């Protein structure tokens, strides 16, 4: 059995170091937008949308219930991007790709 060197570390600290060394820390922070979606865009928009994933280029893919909502949200995209990108230190969302729910 090998001996440990140094004192024990918290799992969160170890995970943060691993993600940083693997170059994934920014992507994980950016993905935090998905569970925060209702708080960031409001209940009404959250009720008709479902954020799916964020591509490496910063594109957020969001499914929308109807074409009418998709058109409305496309017009609101600058305001939505401002809300999504307001958190200091988070990798920015560059654009939103709206797609009709299936």
FENBEL-V789103 format. One record per pair of residues at least 12 apart in sequence whose C-alpha atoms are under 10 Angstrom apart, sorted by the first residue. I is the first residue (numbers start at 1). J is the second residue. D is the distance in Angstrom with one decimal. If there is no record, write none. Layout:
# FENBEL-V789103
i = (I,I)
j = (J,J)
d = (D,D)
This chain:
# FENBEL-V789103
i = (16,25,26,26,26,26,27,27,27,27,27,27,28,28,29,29,29,30,30,30,30,30,30,30,30,30,30,30,31,31,31,31,31,31,31,31,32,33,33,33,33,33,33,33,33,33,34,34,34,34,34,34,34,34,35,36,37,37,37,37,37,38,38,39,39,40,40,40,40,40,40,40,41,41,41,41,41,45,45,45,46,47,47,48,48,48,48,48,48,48,49,49,49,49,49,49,49,49,49,49,49,49,50,50,50,50,50,50,50,51,51,51,51,51,54,54,54,54,54,55,55,56,57,57,57,57,58,58,58,58,58,58,59,59,59,59,59,59,60,60,60,60,60,60,60,61,61,61,61,61,62,62,62,62,62,62,63,63,63,63,63,63,64,64,64,64,64,65,65,65,65,66,66,66,67,67,67,67,69,69,70,70,70,70,71,73,73,74,74,74,77,77,77,77,78,78,80,80,81,81,81,81)
j = (28,91,89,90,91,92,54,55,56,58,90,91,90,91,89,90,91,54,56,58,60,84,85,89,90,91,92,93,52,53,54,55,60,90,91,93,90,51,53,54,60,84,85,87,90,93,50,51,52,53,54,60,62,84,51,84,49,50,51,83,84,50,51,83,84,80,81,82,83,84,85,86,79,80,81,83,84,64,69,73,64,64,65,63,64,65,66,69,70,101,62,63,64,65,66,69,70,73,98,99,100,101,62,63,64,65,98,99,101,63,64,96,97,98,93,94,95,96,97,93,94,93,92,93,94,95,91,92,93,94,95,96,92,93,94,95,96,97,81,93,94,95,96,97,98,95,96,97,98,99,96,97,98,99,100,101,97,98,99,100,101,102,98,99,100,101,102,99,100,101,102,99,100,101,98,99,100,101,98,100,97,98,99,100,98,96,98,96,97,98,95,96,97,98,95,96,95,96,93,94,95,96)
d = (10.0,9.8,9.1,7.1,6.1,9.6,8.5,9.1,7.8,9.2,9.0,7.4,9.6,9.5,8.8,6.1,7.2,7.9,10.0,8.5,9.8,9.6,9.4,9.6,5.9,5.5,7.3,7.7,9.9,7.5,6.7,9.7,9.3,9.5,9.3,9.9,9.0,8.8,9.5,9.1,9.3,7.0,9.1,9.7,9.3,9.2,8.7,6.0,7.5,7.5,8.7,9.1,9.7,9.9,8.8,9.1,9.3,8.6,7.4,9.9,8.2,9.6,9.9,9.8,9.9,8.1,9.8,9.8,6.1,6.3,9.6,9.4,9.4,6.7,9.6,7.2,8.0,9.2,8.7,8.4,9.4,9.4,9.0,8.4,5.9,5.4,8.0,7.6,9.4,9.5,6.5,5.5,4.5,6.4,9.3,8.8,9.1,9.7,9.2,9.6,9.3,8.3,5.5,5.1,6.6,8.6,9.9,9.8,8.4,6.2,8.7,9.6,9.8,9.3,8.1,9.9,9.8,9.1,9.7,9.4,9.9,9.9,9.7,8.4,7.4,9.0,8.0,6.7,4.7,4.9,6.7,8.6,9.3,6.1,5.7,5.0,5.5,6.6,9.9,6.7,7.9,6.4,4.8,6.0,8.5,8.8,6.0,4.8,6.2,7.4,7.0,6.2,5.2,6.2,8.5,8.8,8.5,5.9,4.8,5.4,5.0,8.4,6.7,6.0,5.0,5.4,9.1,8.8,6.1,5.4,8.4,9.3,6.5,7.6,9.7,8.9,6.9,9.5,9.8,9.4,9.9,6.4,7.5,7.4,9.0,9.6,8.2,8.4,8.8,7.5,8.0,7.2,9.7,9.9,8.8,9.6,9.7,8.9,6.8,7.7,7.2,7.9)
